Amino acid sequence: PYATIWVTRYPESPVGPFLLAQLRLMGRAGAHPRGLVLGAVASTPDAATALRERWGLPVVAGQVTFTRRHDRITATVTRDGATVLDGGLIDPEPISPGDVQYIHSVTLAQAPLDGTTAPRLIQVDSRYTLKKADRGRPHVGALVPEAWNAGPLRLLDPIAATVTASDTDLPRIRFVMDALVPVVRGTRRIRESREE
């Protein structure tokens, strides 16, 4: 298994502009690759509340920065005055946006369905229209797993780093999966992901 770190800047949203950092454990839901969101930090309390209450993401409010310089792109996350992530991409080089693929996320949440609240995996399929992409050497100077609900996770060898400029959305929930039943039997489609 491996983990991914996403840091995203949303200049527009129903709750105003915000930054969001996520730590995801990568795996599969049936035959499909997915990233299980272990923890997330949003730069505004309103964004943290909306993402937690509306999509079940394990989000808390904190300080998130994303800085682009000529020789590096850096991100830091701070909670209660302590740095819980300091990383980035060194020596960015342009690549084709078509070379980057983002894998959908799932999150484990207590979710109501048919009058019963139970632990469920929730999948939301965001759209990404990639406009620009860079890749470079990954650098992680600090990662505090406990701050991301990832206590046993240990950083070994960062593999890759990319940064993109894209248009994206966070549509309504598409699938829920019973966390106690194999995904091929426990998945339920809530709606088509592009339905309004």
Backbone bond lengths (Angstrom), bond angles and torsions (degrees), N, CA, C in turn:
res aa  C-N    CA-C-N  psi(-1)  N-CA   C-N-CA  omega(-1)  CA-C   N-CA-C  phi
1 P - - - 1.465 - - 1.527 110.54 -
2 Y 1.291 114.55 157.85 1.455 120.26 176.08 1.527 108.45 -143.04
3 A 1.311 115.03 166.68 1.461 120.68 -179.77 1.519 109.27 -120.66
4 T 1.321 115.53 154.33 1.461 120.69 173.62 1.523 109.01 -123.38
5 I 1.303 114.14 149.58 1.463 121.51 175.40 1.522 106.72 -116.23
6 W 1.306 116.10 124.61 1.468 121.96 176.44 1.513 108.31 -114.75
7 V 1.319 116.56 132.30 1.461 121.27 169.70 1.524 106.07 -126.46
8 T 1.318 116.13 121.32 1.456 121.88 -171.86 1.523 110.18 -127.31
9 R 1.329 115.23 137.22 1.468 120.93 174.53 1.527 107.59 -104.13
10 Y 1.322 116.10 123.38 1.463 122.56 176.07 1.527 107.80 -109.12
11 P 1.352 118.23 99.63 1.465 119.40 -177.74 1.522 113.47 -71.65
12 E 1.344 116.70 -19.57 1.464 121.18 178.78 1.518 109.33 -137.75
13 S 1.315 116.66 137.34 1.467 121.96 174.45 1.527 107.71 -164.70
14 P 1.326 118.31 166.66 1.470 120.33 176.82 1.529 113.55 -60.50
15 V 1.361 117.52 -21.12 1.468 120.53 178.99 1.528 111.51 -106.50
16 G 1.333 117.04 16.07 1.457 121.23 -179.78 1.520 111.53 89.95
17 P 1.343 116.69 176.05 1.461 120.01 -179.33 1.524 111.24 -67.68
18 F 1.335 115.87 146.29 1.465 120.49 176.73 1.519 109.85 -160.83
19 L 1.332 115.58 165.09 1.456 122.94 171.69 1.515 107.69 -113.75
20 L 1.326 115.86 148.29 1.459 121.48 -178.59 1.517 109.05 -135.72
21 A 1.324 116.87 127.03 1.467 122.65 174.01 1.520 107.99 -112.13
22 Q 1.336 115.96 135.79 1.466 121.28 -179.48 1.524 109.94 -132.68
23 L 1.314 116.00 144.14 1.463 122.39 170.17 1.517 106.56 -114.09
24 R 1.342 116.26 122.55 1.466 121.15 -174.84 1.525 110.20 -123.24
25 L 1.315 116.45 136.68 1.461 123.32 172.72 1.520 106.99 -92.31
26 M 1.315 116.86 123.62 1.457 120.70 -174.35 1.529 110.72 -88.54
27 G 1.322 114.82 139.07 1.459 121.49 -179.91 1.513 109.28 -164.11
28 R 1.319 116.15 -154.50 1.463 121.06 -179.30 1.517 110.05 -131.78
29 A 1.328 114.83 145.36 1.463 122.32 168.90 1.522 103.92 -113.15
30 G 1.322 116.96 99.18 1.458 120.66 -170.84 1.516 107.73 68.54
31 A 1.324 117.59 -126.69 1.461 122.09 -179.58 1.526 112.92 -90.02
32 H 1.328 117.81 -4.17 1.460 121.16 -171.12 1.527 112.14 -101.36
33 P 1.342 117.28 132.07 1.466 118.95 175.65 1.528 110.11 -68.13
34 R 1.324 115.94 141.20 1.461 121.88 179.05 1.529 108.60 -145.58
35 G 1.318 115.27 157.06 1.454 121.40 175.06 1.518 109.40 -112.81
36 L 1.332 116.70 115.10 1.463 121.70 177.99 1.526 108.28 -80.72
37 V 1.319 116.74 116.54 1.465 121.23 -178.95 1.528 108.15 -72.87
38 L 1.339 115.55 112.88 1.466 120.46 178.62 1.522 111.38 -84.74
39 G 1.320 116.00 -38.49 1.454 120.60 -179.58 1.510 110.03 -160.95
40 A 1.322 116.09 157.35 1.459 120.92 -179.39 1.521 109.58 -152.98
41 V 1.324 114.73 152.02 1.463 121.85 177.72 1.525 107.87 -131.12
42 A 1.329 116.59 126.98 1.466 122.64 176.44 1.521 108.74 -107.38
43 S 1.322 115.35 148.79 1.463 119.93 -175.58 1.524 113.92 -79.19
44 T 1.340 117.92 -8.65 1.467 119.53 176.95 1.528 109.63 -131.79
45 P 1.326 116.94 145.43 1.467 119.34 177.21 1.527 112.82 -60.24
46 D 1.344 117.64 -36.88 1.468 119.96 -179.98 1.523 111.58 -63.39
47 A 1.328 116.90 -41.83 1.469 120.09 178.43 1.522 110.30 -65.92
48 A 1.329 117.66 -43.23 1.468 120.52 179.51 1.524 110.61 -59.62
49 T 1.313 117.17 -44.83 1.466 121.11 -179.64 1.523 111.29 -63.76
50 A 1.333 117.23 -47.02 1.470 120.48 -178.56 1.526 111.48 -62.45
51 L 1.322 117.81 -44.47 1.468 120.95 -178.80 1.526 111.62 -67.47
52 R 1.305 116.63 -35.14 1.467 121.23 179.22 1.528 110.76 -72.56
53 E 1.324 116.76 -47.64 1.469 120.35 -174.34 1.523 113.27 -78.95
54 R 1.315 117.70 -33.35 1.461 120.26 -174.45 1.524 113.39 -90.99
55 W 1.356 117.11 -34.99 1.464 120.46 -176.12 1.526 113.33 -119.80
56 G 1.302 118.49 -0.47 1.455 121.13 176.39 1.514 115.24 75.95
57 L 1.320 117.92 12.68 1.464 120.10 -179.22 1.529 110.65 -71.60
58 P 1.326 117.57 142.03 1.469 120.92 179.27 1.531 110.91 -80.56
59 V 1.323 116.19 71.58 1.469 122.52 -172.00 1.519 110.78 -105.77
60 V 1.328 114.80 138.17 1.460 121.92 170.54 1.525 107.54 -123.92
61 A 1.308 116.47 161.20 1.463 120.64 177.40 1.521 109.72 -84.53
62 G 1.308 115.90 146.68 1.461 122.29 178.11 1.517 109.44 -169.21
63 Q 1.317 116.27 -166.61 1.457 121.05 177.65 1.530 108.01 -103.71
64 V 1.329 115.92 127.78 1.464 121.92 179.04 1.519 107.23 -128.66
65 T 1.334 116.83 128.46 1.461 120.71 176.07 1.522 109.23 -121.62
66 F 1.317 114.98 150.36 1.464 122.55 178.17 1.523 105.35 -142.12
67 T 1.332 117.62 115.26 1.458 121.95 -172.72 1.521 110.41 -127.84
68 R 1.334 116.14 130.09 1.469 121.23 177.72 1.531 108.54 -108.31
69 R 1.336 114.93 126.61 1.463 121.99 172.99 1.527 107.65 -123.60
70 H 1.318 116.90 174.69 1.466 119.07 -176.39 1.531 112.47 -65.05
71 D 1.327 118.24 -31.02 1.467 120.66 -174.46 1.529 114.06 -111.67
72 R 1.330 117.82 -0.41 1.466 120.19 -178.82 1.521 110.69 -165.87
73 I 1.310 113.81 158.10 1.462 121.85 174.26 1.518 105.04 -126.94
74 T 1.328 117.51 124.01 1.459 120.16 -173.41 1.521 111.64 -122.40
75 A 1.318 113.77 154.04 1.465 121.34 175.47 1.518 108.03 -137.79
76 T 1.328 115.60 138.21 1.460 120.40 173.68 1.521 108.55 -132.92
77 V 1.323 114.65 147.83 1.461 121.55 176.81 1.519 107.31 -130.77
78 T 1.330 114.90 130.17 1.461 121.48 -179.68 1.519 108.62 -126.88
79 R 1.343 115.26 135.16 1.468 121.38 174.61 1.511 108.67 -128.75
80 D 1.312 116.56 128.64 1.468 121.89 179.01 1.525 111.67 51.47
81 G 1.333 116.47 39.78 1.457 121.61 176.92 1.515 115.42 82.26
82 A 1.326 118.90 -4.43 1.468 122.03 -178.52 1.527 110.29 -108.35
83 T 1.323 116.47 135.57 1.460 121.29 177.11 1.522 109.18 -74.92
84 V 1.336 116.40 123.20 1.469 121.00 179.91 1.526 111.62 -110.77
85 L 1.341 116.88 -10.13 1.462 121.97 173.60 1.513 108.49 -154.13
86 D 1.319 115.36 132.27 1.458 122.55 171.95 1.519 105.76 -142.52
87 G 1.316 116.02 109.15 1.457 118.50 -176.74 1.504 111.21 -155.82
88 G 1.324 114.15 -178.42 1.446 117.29 178.24 1.505 113.83 173.63
89 L 1.305 113.41 -169.60 1.451 124.10 -178.61 1.524 106.67 -120.25
90 I 1.334 116.44 125.39 1.461 122.18 -177.99 1.532 108.95 -102.14
91 D 1.325 116.58 140.74 1.469 123.52 178.19 1.525 112.45 53.98
92 P 1.331 118.36 64.55 1.462 120.48 -179.40 1.528 112.22 -62.93
93 E 1.334 115.12 138.28 1.463 122.41 175.78 1.520 108.13 -128.15
94 P 1.337 117.59 134.31 1.465 119.53 179.99 1.532 111.58 -64.61
95 I 1.324 115.78 140.34 1.459 122.67 173.04 1.526 107.54 -134.35
96 S 1.311 115.47 169.48 1.459 119.55 177.25 1.523 109.56 -69.29
97 P 1.328 118.65 132.93 1.469 119.64 176.10 1.528 112.40 -56.86
98 G 1.330 117.46 -26.31 1.457 120.65 178.22 1.520 113.67 -67.35
99 D 1.340 117.15 -13.63 1.465 120.84 178.42 1.526 112.74 -82.52
100 V 1.324 117.28 -5.51 1.465 121.42 -177.60 1.523 109.17 -108.97
101 Q 1.317 115.43 133.24 1.468 120.47 176.74 1.520 108.36 -129.14
102 Y 1.319 116.26 129.11 1.455 120.67 176.01 1.518 109.46 -100.21
103 I 1.310 115.92 131.02 1.465 122.84 -177.85 1.525 108.24 -92.55
104 H 1.334 116.04 136.20 1.460 121.38 -178.21 1.527 111.34 -60.71
105 S 1.317 114.95 154.03 1.463 121.84 -179.69 1.520 111.44 -103.95
106 V 1.323 114.44 153.67 1.459 121.96 167.42 1.521 106.78 -129.35
107 T 1.315 115.50 155.58 1.455 120.15 177.30 1.519 108.72 -137.70
108 L 1.308 116.94 147.16 1.461 122.26 177.86 1.520 108.09 -94.74
109 A 1.338 115.84 122.75 1.467 120.08 -177.57 1.516 110.35 -146.35
110 Q 1.312 116.24 155.56 1.462 121.47 169.77 1.523 105.88 -76.98
111 A 1.329 116.65 109.28 1.462 119.88 -173.15 1.516 111.19 -127.74
112 P 1.337 116.75 138.64 1.463 120.35 177.25 1.529 110.76 -79.91
113 L 1.325 116.14 140.20 1.460 122.11 174.53 1.517 107.14 -156.18
114 D 1.313 116.63 125.58 1.466 121.95 -179.91 1.530 112.24 54.43
115 G 1.332 116.30 39.37 1.455 120.72 175.89 1.516 115.47 81.40
116 T 1.341 117.80 2.39 1.461 121.16 -179.70 1.522 109.70 -122.97
117 T 1.330 116.20 128.63 1.458 120.67 174.65 1.517 107.94 -96.92
118 A 1.341 115.81 126.80 1.463 121.74 -176.95 1.525 108.78 -152.61
119 P 1.353 117.07 165.38 1.462 118.57 175.94 1.526 109.94 -66.76
120 R 1.323 115.53 126.69 1.463 120.53 -179.89 1.530 108.98 -138.82
121 L 1.322 114.41 147.37 1.455 120.19 169.61 1.523 106.93 -85.29
122 I 1.313 116.37 128.39 1.458 122.17 -177.81 1.523 108.16 -111.97
123 Q 1.333 116.18 128.94 1.462 121.18 179.70 1.518 109.95 -115.96
124 V 1.322 114.61 129.46 1.459 121.96 174.30 1.523 106.62 -123.31
125 D 1.319 117.15 126.15 1.465 121.53 -178.02 1.523 110.20 -99.46
126 S 1.314 115.77 94.43 1.464 120.15 177.77 1.522 110.11 -73.18
127 R 1.314 115.74 149.20 1.468 121.78 173.42 1.520 107.87 -95.61
128 Y 1.328 115.70 144.14 1.459 121.26 175.05 1.519 108.60 -130.93
129 T 1.322 116.84 122.84 1.456 121.85 171.21 1.522 105.59 -107.57
130 L 1.334 115.59 98.68 1.460 121.02 -174.74 1.522 109.85 -78.43
131 K 1.330 115.62 132.20 1.462 121.38 -177.58 1.516 112.51 -111.13
132 K 1.319 116.59 -30.83 1.458 122.18 -176.82 1.518 107.03 -152.10
133 A 1.338 116.73 146.53 1.467 119.93 179.70 1.524 110.24 -145.47
134 D 1.321 115.20 143.97 1.464 123.17 173.06 1.519 108.04 -131.04
135 R 1.321 115.39 149.32 1.462 119.83 170.46 1.516 107.66 -128.75
136 G 1.323 115.13 161.04 1.451 120.07 179.89 1.512 110.07 -170.37
137 R 1.322 114.87 -171.71 1.460 121.15 -178.80 1.530 109.01 -80.26
138 P 1.334 117.38 126.87 1.469 119.10 179.39 1.525 111.15 -74.09
139 H 1.313 114.79 146.28 1.467 121.01 174.50 1.529 107.80 -138.27
140 V 1.326 116.18 126.85 1.464 120.96 174.95 1.522 106.96 -125.20
141 G 1.334 115.49 106.54 1.454 120.46 179.98 1.514 112.87 -85.24
142 A 1.329 116.69 -27.45 1.466 121.03 179.38 1.520 109.21 -151.62
143 L 1.316 115.13 135.07 1.461 122.57 172.54 1.520 106.64 -149.11
144 V 1.325 116.88 117.07 1.464 122.33 -179.65 1.530 107.21 -104.03
145 P 1.345 118.28 96.78 1.469 121.14 -174.08 1.526 113.93 -55.86
146 E 1.317 117.92 -38.45 1.466 120.77 -177.57 1.526 112.03 -61.08
147 A 1.316 117.53 -30.01 1.464 121.28 179.89 1.526 111.90 -72.69
148 W 1.333 116.53 -11.54 1.466 122.49 -178.11 1.528 111.28 -115.28
149 N 1.335 118.42 16.82 1.473 122.60 -176.42 1.525 110.98 59.50
150 A 1.323 116.42 34.53 1.464 122.02 -175.53 1.522 110.62 -130.22
151 G 1.343 116.47 43.36 1.457 122.55 -173.88 1.516 116.87 -41.50
152 P 1.350 120.11 -50.14 1.466 119.13 -176.53 1.532 114.51 -79.67
153 L 1.318 118.83 -6.18 1.463 121.63 -178.54 1.522 110.04 -66.28
154 R 1.338 116.33 135.16 1.454 121.50 176.60 1.519 109.12 -128.96
155 L 1.319 116.34 132.42 1.455 121.34 178.52 1.522 108.81 -74.56
156 L 1.325 117.05 123.54 1.459 121.35 178.22 1.526 110.33 -110.27
157 D 1.315 116.95 -79.70 1.457 121.54 -176.59 1.526 110.00 -130.40
158 P 1.325 118.49 103.46 1.461 119.03 175.44 1.529 109.97 -56.84
159 I 1.325 116.67 136.27 1.463 121.49 -171.49 1.520 112.44 -97.07
160 A 1.318 117.61 -52.56 1.461 120.61 -172.73 1.517 109.78 -150.23
161 A 1.334 115.09 157.64 1.463 120.54 175.48 1.522 108.42 -141.04
162 T 1.323 115.79 131.97 1.461 121.62 174.97 1.518 108.90 -134.40
163 V 1.311 114.73 153.21 1.459 122.16 173.41 1.520 106.16 -134.09
164 T 1.320 116.18 134.13 1.458 119.92 179.59 1.521 110.50 -129.72
165 A 1.312 114.79 157.34 1.461 122.20 166.51 1.520 104.96 -109.67
166 S 1.319 116.38 126.91 1.464 118.93 -175.34 1.518 110.72 -152.08
167 D 1.313 113.93 163.65 1.454 121.00 166.25 1.519 105.76 -98.22
168 T 1.316 117.09 137.46 1.460 120.50 -179.11 1.520 109.41 -146.64
169 D 1.321 114.29 170.44 1.458 120.34 177.39 1.523 108.44 -144.23
170 L 1.287 115.65 171.87 1.456 122.02 173.25 1.521 105.93 -129.75
171 P 1.346 116.24 87.86 1.464 119.43 -175.61 1.521 111.82 -73.29
172 R 1.309 114.75 -179.39 1.458 119.66 177.95 1.528 110.28 -66.50
173 I 1.311 115.69 161.71 1.466 121.94 -179.37 1.524 109.49 -59.74
174 R 1.342 115.78 134.32 1.462 120.62 -177.97 1.523 112.57 -100.02
175 F 1.332 117.29 -46.90 1.463 121.85 -178.39 1.517 109.73 -129.90
176 V 1.321 116.12 149.47 1.461 121.60 164.40 1.521 106.82 -125.79
177 M 1.329 115.15 144.69 1.456 121.08 -178.68 1.515 108.88 -126.10
178 D 1.304 116.48 133.87 1.455 121.48 175.26 1.524 107.23 -65.53
179 A 1.311 117.04 121.83 1.464 121.38 -176.15 1.521 112.72 -69.12
180 L 1.330 117.86 -14.08 1.462 120.94 -176.46 1.523 113.27 -106.34
181 V 1.335 117.51 3.08 1.465 122.45 -176.54 1.527 108.10 -124.89
182 P 1.347 119.46 141.83 1.466 119.97 176.68 1.527 111.05 -52.52
183 V 1.328 115.54 142.33 1.461 121.30 -171.05 1.528 113.13 -58.73
184 V 1.338 118.16 -31.81 1.468 119.26 -179.18 1.521 111.81 -67.51
185 R 1.336 117.55 -23.38 1.469 120.86 177.93 1.519 113.01 -105.31
186 G 1.322 117.06 -22.68 1.460 119.59 -171.68 1.507 115.82 -104.18
187 T 1.348 118.28 12.10 1.464 121.02 -178.47 1.518 110.71 -94.96
188 R 1.318 114.83 136.43 1.460 120.04 178.10 1.522 109.40 -130.35
189 R 1.325 116.03 126.43 1.467 121.12 176.95 1.523 107.96 -76.43
190 I 1.319 116.04 126.55 1.458 121.28 178.22 1.520 109.78 -87.60
191 R 1.331 116.46 -42.84 1.470 121.73 178.11 1.512 107.40 -167.99
192 E 1.318 114.93 166.54 1.462 119.27 172.08 1.518 107.32 -65.70
193 S 1.315 117.46 140.87 1.460 119.58 -172.98 1.521 113.18 -67.70
194 R 1.305 119.61 -20.13 1.462 120.95 -177.96 1.517 112.16 -103.03
195 E 1.314 116.30 5.19 1.460 121.43 177.36 1.520 109.09 -67.91
196 E 1.285 118.17 139.37 1.477 120.56 178.88 1.500 111.03 -92.78
